[in-house]
Amino acid sequence: MTDSVTGTATGAADGGERLRRWRLVLGGDADGTGCALGGTDARMDGALAALYNGGGDGGRPSGERSAGLGASAPRVARWLGDIRSYFPSTVVQVMQKDAVERLNLTRLLLEPEMLEAVEPDVHMVGTLLSLNRVMPEKARESARALVRKVVAELERRLVQKTKAAVTGALDRSARTHRPKRVADIDWDRTIRANLKNYLPEKNTVIPSRLVGYGRRQRAVQREVVLCIDQSGSMAASVVYSSVFGAVLASMRSLKTSLVVFDTAVVDLTDRLHDPVELLFGTQLGGGTDINRAIAYGQGLITRPGDSIFILISDLYEGGVRQEMLRRVAQMTAAGVQVIVLLALSDEGAPFYDRENAAALAAMGVPAFACTPDAFPGLMAAAIERRDIGQWAERHLDRPAG
């Protein structure tokens, strides 16, 4: 009897919670739910209505929504503060992105008060970078502070993994199984590799395979060229690429160059010591001349057999397509490890030029999207001269083309 009563009470409570959630989802008056909102729920509903219901006019058709937040930076800043207190950061980031798109808040992002209220994330950094050239001085420092927070978080997440993967790959690629001098033998690894040849009666290991160090005097830096499309659709890729570029540039065993391009090419290698400065050197938007960018990047390569060229682009070419493909073919024939990333982001399947992707795949250069967490593994595979297409098949979605 008691269980039955408890079950009924629990069921009623669950039903009330479901009605409450439906009321918040439906918005407006939502009379059909028979559920009234109060307190925090009412304030949450108001914050959602300001963005998705045109300022709470629940009877207004969705096609007639207007900017419910008004054109006041202080009012928008208060709204941003509200949603940060009501929703988790992942939801806040989605709502911020929707607010910029639905309510045309781009202009208001130039106000310091607005910037200080924003939840920092990669998408917001991309929006700010697109406004970089028109940003007033009073907003610039607030924008830099927001970008600095995002960069610091990305570095915390990605730096150690990248350095570990790249250093390990460099060590492995530097080993040899035919050391020319006794001093070049790595005895620890040689013994471990030959433990199966241990002779108990002689208390020794008979090495059938030697593992040695590469000749240090002949060691050379690997050259890495990051060539990044800075068209508006590539905003997240630009942010991640800049952070990775700075990490790679900090490693003395690599000589890293970074160039960004639209219809012009800008070499930002001298800013790799500071990814925030590097990001503010980009200019998101504009056309695309991939051929010109590849030509410039090709000119930075001095040792093709020790070089990795990474093009990050959606491959929508505004320049000379055949010349672009010819340059890629030239680099691969010379021994350059060429990699094409359609996106370096967490955003899912990108839009890209499938015809160009297929043409690159036909010449042995697969094009695929890569998540930031997978990029260190990709760099390790490239340094070890592994088949990048096979690596992508195992670790990512199927390569394009």
Buried (B, 14 or more C-beta within 10 A) or exposed (E): EEEEEEEEEEEEEEEEEEBBEEBBEBBBEBEEBEBEBEEEBEBBBBBBBBBBBBBBBBEBEEEEBEBBBBEEBEBBBBBBBBBBEBBEEEEBBEBBBEBBEBBEBBEBBBBBBBBEBBBBBBBBBBBBBBBBEEBEEEBBEBBBBBBBBBBBBBBEEBBEBBBEBBBBBBEEBBBBEEBEEEEBBBEEBBBEBBEEEEEEEEEEBEBEEBBBBBBEEEEEEBBBBBBBBBBBBBBBBBBBBBBBBBBBBBBEBBBBBBBBBBEBBBBBBEBBEBBBBBBBBBBBBBEBBBBBBBBBBBEBBEBBEBBBBBBBBBBBBBBBBEBBBEBBBBBBEBEBBBBBBBBBBEBEEBEBBEEBBEBBBEEEBBBBBBBBEBBBBBBBBBBBEBEBBEBBBEBBEEBBB
